[in-house]
Amino acid sequence: MSDNFLFFCRGGYLNIRRTYIRSRAKLLRSGLIIILVFLSFSARAAETGADAVETLPSEEETALDELLNEADVEAGADIEEEPWIDAHKEYVDTRIERASLWVDGFFNDPNYAAEAAYSEVRLRPEFYYRKEQGSKAKFRFRARVNLPNLGRRVSLVAGVDEDSDFDDSVDDSTDDGILGLQFFMNESSRWNTSISVGMKFNDFAFFLGPRFRFRDTVGEKGSYRFTQSIRWQTNNYWQFNSRLDLNRLLSDSLYFRQTFDGRWRGEDADEIGYRTRVSSILTQNLTQLSGLQYEFSTVFHTRPDTHVDRYTLALRYRKQTRHKWLYYEIVPQVSFDEEYDYKFNPGIRLRLEFFYGKSESRQFWRNEEEDTDYFRW
């Protein structure tokens, strides 16, 4: 009897103690929540007060703004003009410029690569086959390293010289290896100017020269771009490259470009003279990560007399794999060359491209409401 009574008392005591501990825990938890809520409201009020204080400019800041505005007026500046970056964004947001950025960036147009303001490395193993010339393999390397310590206005360039890459739709053998620096002088939504200095390894020489580019839109669906570069070399040769692109947006997935590309290379002046390539290129955007280009190009030489050197028909399929750094291309083509009496000369080019870097134009490929894989211009 006494044992049962003691057991009953001990059980009651344990229940009372357990209830007390749970009640105290609840009180502590509630107190902590109240304290945290109070602190958060206090911090929010302090931030609001700080913001209110910061939004009230001091007399010195007001006076400084007035002095800067007066200086802008004296310099002939328009105070109400929107910042350059806003103007550039508005310019790029036109349909034709968004399409141009996609075409140039995805297919790695030489003009686009020459104005890249970021670091990148491209490795390109390639295989060519043409009926009259047989098969040939190439390996191309191109690197651009932006130098941040110099205000991001200077890039170190090494590898294949894009200015010498004249006719990429056929097996063009005029590749020059270079190492140099490119200094960007002036850049706006329409203008881009730079100066390059360095050395080339084929026919070894140092070089120096400027590059200019101007572009503008013509309505909602048209644009043009003119590029001129001049290069002087220490072996007393000059090089002049001129290019005019006329662009037209045909539909949500079709983009047409008519290109006139003229080159003068001092090393080749006696053999081929002034070299001109006229190309008609229709680009079809299949998806954001794949595209087709239908190209017909004609190459003229002016030495020993003005004549057509080559006609070329090419179909270029390019796709980015599930790895963002790996692309591949398949380019069947047919050419009619003067060297082979304009005979039917079929061929194919296979290319892998390993790309390491960042393309800043990709942020303009889509509008905010076009965040899908079914991307169209």
C-alpha positions as CSV (number, residue, x, y, z in Angstrom):
1,M,0.0,0.0,0.0
2,S,2.8,2.4,0.9
3,D,4.7,1.5,-2.2
4,N,1.7,2.2,-4.4
5,F,1.2,5.5,-2.7
6,L,4.9,6.5,-3.2
7,F,4.7,5.5,-6.9
8,F,1.6,7.6,-7.3
9,C,3.1,10.6,-5.7
10,R,6.3,10.3,-7.7
11,G,4.3,10.1,-11.0
12,G,2.2,13.2,-10.0
13,Y,5.4,15.1,-9.2
14,L,6.9,14.2,-12.6
15,N,3.8,15.3,-14.5
16,I,3.7,18.6,-12.6
17,R,7.4,19.2,-13.4
18,R,7.0,18.3,-17.1
19,T,4.1,20.7,-17.4
20,Y,6.1,23.5,-15.7
21,I,9.1,23.0,-18.0
22,R,6.9,23.1,-21.1
23,S,5.1,26.2,-19.9
24,R,8.5,28.0,-19.3
25,A,9.8,26.9,-22.7
26,K,6.6,28.4,-24.4
27,L,7.1,31.6,-22.4
28,L,10.7,31.9,-23.4
29,R,9.9,31.2,-27.1
30,S,7.2,33.8,-27.1
31,G,9.5,36.3,-25.4
32,L,12.2,35.7,-28.0
33,I,9.7,36.1,-30.9
34,I,8.5,39.4,-29.4
35,I,12.1,40.7,-28.9
36,L,13.0,39.7,-32.5
37,V,9.9,41.4,-34.0
38,F,10.7,44.5,-31.9
39,L,14.3,44.6,-33.1
40,S,13.3,44.1,-36.8
41,F,10.8,46.9,-36.6
42,S,13.5,49.1,-34.9
43,A,16.0,48.3,-37.6
44,R,13.5,49.0,-40.4
45,A,12.6,52.3,-38.8
46,A,16.3,53.2,-38.6
47,E,16.9,52.3,-42.3
48,T,13.8,54.3,-43.3
49,G,15.1,57.3,-41.3
50,A,18.6,56.9,-42.8
51,D,17.1,56.8,-46.3
52,A,15.0,59.9,-45.5
53,V,18.1,61.7,-44.4
54,E,20.1,60.5,-47.5
55,T,17.4,61.7,-49.8
56,L,17.8,65.2,-48.5
57,P,20.8,66.7,-50.3
58,S,23.0,69.0,-48.4
59,E,23.8,72.6,-49.5
60,E,27.3,71.5,-50.7
61,E,25.8,68.7,-52.9
62,T,23.2,71.1,-54.3
63,A,25.9,73.7,-55.1
64,L,28.1,71.0,-56.7
65,D,25.3,69.8,-59.0
66,E,24.7,73.4,-60.1
67,L,28.4,73.8,-60.9
68,L,28.4,70.6,-62.9
69,N,25.3,71.6,-64.8
70,E,26.8,75.0,-65.6
71,A,30.0,73.3,-66.9
72,D,27.9,71.1,-69.1
73,V,26.1,74.1,-70.6
74,E,29.4,75.9,-71.2
75,A,30.7,72.8,-72.9
76,G,27.7,72.6,-75.2
77,A,26.3,69.4,-73.5
78,D,22.6,68.6,-73.3
79,I,21.7,68.2,-69.6
80,E,18.5,66.4,-70.4
81,E,20.1,63.9,-72.7
82,E,19.8,60.4,-71.4
83,P,23.0,58.5,-70.4
84,W,24.9,56.7,-73.1
85,I,24.1,53.3,-71.7
86,D,20.4,54.0,-71.9
87,A,20.7,55.2,-75.5
88,H,22.7,52.1,-76.3
89,K,20.1,49.8,-74.7
90,E,17.3,51.6,-76.6
91,Y,19.3,51.3,-79.8
92,V,20.0,47.6,-79.3
93,D,16.4,46.9,-78.4
94,T,15.3,47.5,-82.0
95,R,14.4,44.2,-83.7
96,I,17.0,44.6,-86.4
97,E,19.8,45.2,-84.0
98,R,18.8,42.3,-81.7
99,A,18.8,40.1,-84.7
100,S,22.2,41.4,-85.9
101,L,23.7,40.8,-82.5
102,W,22.4,37.2,-82.5
103,V,23.8,36.5,-86.0
104,D,27.2,38.1,-85.4
105,G,27.6,36.6,-81.9
106,F,26.4,33.1,-82.7
107,F,28.2,32.7,-86.0
108,N,31.2,34.6,-84.6
109,D,31.5,37.3,-87.3
110,P,35.0,38.8,-87.5
111,N,33.6,42.3,-87.1
112,Y,31.9,41.2,-83.9
113,A,35.0,39.5,-82.6
114,A,37.1,42.6,-83.3
115,E,35.0,44.7,-80.9
116,A,34.6,42.2,-78.1
117,A,35.0,43.9,-74.7
118,Y,35.6,40.7,-72.7
119,S,38.1,37.9,-72.5
120,E,37.7,34.8,-74.6
121,V,39.6,31.9,-76.0
122,R,38.5,29.9,-79.1
123,L,40.1,26.7,-80.3
124,R,39.0,25.4,-83.7
125,P,40.1,22.0,-85.2
126,E,38.8,21.9,-88.8
127,F,38.7,19.4,-91.6
128,Y,38.3,20.4,-95.3
129,Y,37.6,18.3,-98.3
130,R,37.3,19.6,-101.9
131,K,37.3,17.5,-105.0
132,E,40.1,19.3,-106.8
133,Q,42.3,20.0,-103.8
134,G,41.7,16.9,-101.7
135,S,41.6,16.9,-97.9
136,K,43.3,19.2,-95.5
137,A,43.2,19.7,-91.7
138,K,43.7,22.9,-89.7
139,F,43.9,24.0,-86.2
140,R,43.1,27.6,-85.3
141,F,43.6,29.4,-82.1
142,R,42.4,32.8,-81.1
143,A,42.6,34.5,-77.7
144,R,41.6,37.9,-76.4
145,V,42.4,38.9,-72.8
146,N,40.9,42.1,-71.4
147,L,43.3,44.0,-69.2
148,P,41.3,45.3,-66.2
149,N,44.3,47.3,-64.8
150,L,44.2,49.5,-67.8
151,G,40.5,50.6,-67.4
152,R,39.3,47.7,-69.5
153,R,40.1,49.7,-72.6
154,V,43.0,47.5,-73.7
155,S,43.0,43.9,-74.9
156,L,45.8,41.4,-75.5
157,V,45.2,39.6,-78.8
158,A,47.0,36.4,-79.9
159,G,46.5,33.7,-82.5
160,V,44.8,33.9,-85.9
161,D,44.5,37.4,-87.4
162,E,40.8,38.0,-88.1
163,D,41.7,40.7,-90.6
164,S,43.5,38.2,-92.8
165,D,40.5,35.7,-92.7
166,F,39.0,36.8,-96.0
167,D,37.0,33.9,-97.4
168,D,35.9,31.5,-94.6
169,S,33.3,29.7,-96.7
170,V,36.2,28.0,-98.7
171,D,39.6,26.9,-97.7
172,D,41.3,30.3,-97.5
173,S,45.0,29.9,-96.7
174,T,45.9,33.5,-95.9
175,D,45.8,33.1,-92.1
176,D,48.4,35.1,-90.2
177,G,49.5,34.5,-86.6
178,I,49.7,37.7,-84.5
179,L,50.5,38.9,-81.0
180,G,49.5,42.4,-80.1
181,L,47.5,45.0,-78.2
182,Q,44.2,46.6,-79.2
183,F,43.4,50.1,-77.6
184,F,39.8,51.1,-77.7
185,M,39.6,54.8,-78.2
186,N,35.9,55.7,-78.6
187,E,32.7,53.7,-78.4
188,S,29.1,54.6,-78.7
189,S,25.9,53.0,-79.9
190,R,27.0,53.7,-83.5
191,W,30.8,54.4,-83.5
192,N,33.7,52.1,-82.5
193,T,37.3,53.1,-83.0
194,S,40.5,51.4,-81.9
195,I,44.2,51.2,-82.6
196,S,46.1,47.9,-82.9
197,V,49.9,47.4,-82.5
198,G,51.8,44.1,-82.5
199,M,53.7,41.7,-84.6
200,K,52.8,39.1,-87.2
201,F,54.7,35.8,-87.6
202,N,54.0,34.9,-91.3
203,D,56.4,37.2,-93.2
204,F,57.6,38.5,-89.8
205,A,56.9,42.2,-89.3
206,F,55.6,44.7,-86.7
207,F,52.3,46.5,-87.5
208,L,50.4,49.5,-86.4
209,G,47.0,50.8,-87.5
210,P,43.5,52.2,-86.7
211,R,40.1,50.6,-87.1
212,F,36.8,52.5,-87.5
213,R,33.2,51.2,-87.6
214,F,29.9,53.1,-88.0
215,R,26.5,51.5,-88.0
216,D,22.9,52.7,-88.0
217,T,19.4,51.5,-88.5
218,V,17.0,52.2,-91.4
219,G,13.5,51.8,-90.0
220,E,12.4,48.9,-87.9
221,K,13.8,46.1,-90.1
222,G,16.9,47.6,-91.9
223,S,20.4,48.5,-90.9
224,Y,23.9,49.1,-92.3
225,R,27.4,48.9,-91.0
226,F,30.7,50.2,-92.5
227,T,34.1,49.1,-91.3
228,Q,37.5,50.4,-92.3
229,S,40.9,49.3,-91.0
230,I,44.4,50.4,-92.1
231,R,47.6,48.7,-91.2
232,W,51.2,49.7,-91.7
233,Q,53.9,47.0,-91.4
234,T,57.6,47.4,-90.9
235,N,58.4,45.4,-94.0
236,N,57.0,48.5,-95.9
237,Y,53.7,46.8,-96.8
238,W,50.3,48.3,-96.2
239,Q,47.0,46.5,-95.7
240,F,43.6,48.1,-96.3
241,N,40.3,46.4,-95.3
242,S,36.9,47.9,-96.2
243,R,33.6,46.2,-95.5
244,L,30.0,47.3,-96.0
245,D,27.1,45.3,-94.6
246,L,23.4,45.9,-95.6
247,N,21.0,44.0,-93.3
248,R,17.4,43.3,-93.6
249,L,15.1,41.4,-91.2
250,L,12.6,39.4,-93.3
251,S,10.6,37.6,-90.6
252,D,10.7,36.3,-87.1
253,S,13.4,33.7,-88.1
254,L,15.0,35.0,-91.3
255,Y,17.7,37.6,-91.6
256,F,19.4,38.7,-94.9
257,R,22.8,40.4,-95.2
258,Q,24.5,41.7,-98.4
259,T,28.2,42.2,-97.9
260,F,30.8,44.0,-99.9
261,D,34.3,43.2,-98.6
262,G,37.5,44.7,-100.2
263,R,41.1,43.9,-99.2
264,W,44.5,45.1,-100.3
265,R,47.5,43.2,-99.0
266,G,50.9,44.5,-99.9
267,E,52.4,41.0,-99.9
268,D,49.8,39.9,-102.5
269,A,49.5,43.1,-104.6
270,D,51.6,41.9,-107.5
271,E,49.7,38.6,-107.8
272,I,46.1,39.3,-107.1
273,G,45.9,43.1,-106.6
274,Y,42.7,44.4,-104.9
275,R,40.6,41.5,-103.7
276,T,36.8,41.9,-103.5
277,R,34.2,39.5,-102.1
278,V,30.5,40.1,-102.7
279,S,28.3,37.8,-100.5
280,S,24.6,37.3,-100.1
281,I,23.8,35.5,-96.9
282,L,20.4,34.4,-95.6
283,T,20.4,33.3,-91.9
284,Q,17.7,31.2,-90.5
285,N,17.3,31.1,-86.7
286,L,16.2,27.5,-85.9
287,T,16.5,27.8,-82.2
288,Q,18.5,30.0,-79.8
289,L,21.3,27.4,-80.0
290,S,21.3,26.5,-83.7
291,G,21.1,28.2,-87.0
292,L,21.5,27.9,-90.8
293,Q,23.2,30.2,-93.2
294,Y,22.7,30.0,-97.0
295,E,25.5,31.8,-98.8
296,F,26.4,32.7,-102.3
297,S,29.7,34.6,-102.7
298,T,31.8,35.9,-105.6
299,V,35.5,36.7,-105.3
300,F,37.1,39.2,-107.7
301,H,40.8,39.9,-108.3
302,T,42.3,42.9,-110.2
303,R,45.6,41.3,-111.2
304,P,46.8,40.4,-113.7
305,D,43.4,41.8,-114.9
306,T,40.0,42.2,-113.3
307,H,38.3,38.8,-113.3
308,V,36.2,36.4,-111.2
309,D,38.4,34.1,-109.2
310,R,35.7,32.0,-107.6
311,Y,32.0,31.4,-107.2
312,T,30.8,29.6,-104.1
313,L,27.6,28.2,-102.8
314,A,27.6,27.1,-99.2
315,L,25.2,25.8,-96.5
316,R,26.4,26.4,-93.0
317,Y,24.8,24.6,-90.1
318,R,26.1,25.6,-86.6
319,K,24.9,24.3,-83.3
320,Q,25.8,24.8,-79.6
321,T,25.9,21.5,-77.8
322,R,24.5,20.9,-74.3
323,H,28.0,22.1,-73.2
324,K,27.9,25.9,-73.5
325,W,31.6,25.9,-74.5
326,L,31.3,23.5,-77.4
327,Y,30.0,24.2,-80.9
328,Y,30.1,22.2,-84.1
329,E,29.6,23.2,-87.8
330,I,28.8,21.2,-91.0
331,V,29.3,23.2,-94.2
332,P,28.7,21.4,-97.5
333,Q,29.7,23.7,-100.4
334,V,30.2,23.9,-104.2
335,S,32.7,26.2,-105.8
336,F,33.6,27.1,-109.4
337,D,37.3,28.2,-109.5
338,E,39.2,29.9,-112.2
339,E,42.2,27.8,-111.3
340,Y,40.3,24.7,-112.4
341,D,38.5,26.3,-115.4
342,Y,35.3,26.8,-113.3
343,K,34.6,23.1,-113.0
344,F,32.0,21.8,-110.6
345,N,34.1,21.5,-107.4
346,P,32.1,20.1,-104.4
347,G,33.5,20.0,-100.9
348,I,32.7,20.0,-97.2
349,R,34.1,21.6,-94.0
350,L,33.7,20.2,-90.6
351,R,34.6,22.2,-87.5
352,L,34.6,21.9,-83.8
353,E,34.9,25.1,-81.7
354,F,35.8,25.2,-78.1
355,F,34.8,28.6,-76.6
356,Y,35.8,29.9,-73.2
357,G,34.6,33.3,-72.3
358,K,31.5,35.4,-72.0
359,S,29.4,37.1,-74.7
360,E,27.9,40.3,-73.4
361,S,25.6,40.6,-76.4
362,R,23.5,37.7,-75.1
363,Q,21.7,39.9,-72.6
364,F,20.1,41.7,-75.6
365,W,19.0,38.5,-77.5
366,R,15.7,38.5,-75.6
367,N,13.2,40.9,-74.2
368,E,12.0,40.2,-70.7
369,E,8.9,38.5,-72.0
370,E,10.8,36.2,-74.3
371,D,12.4,34.0,-71.7
372,T,11.8,30.7,-73.5
373,D,13.7,28.3,-75.7
374,Y,11.5,29.2,-78.6
375,F,13.4,32.4,-79.2
376,R,12.5,34.6,-82.2
377,W,13.5,38.1,-83.2
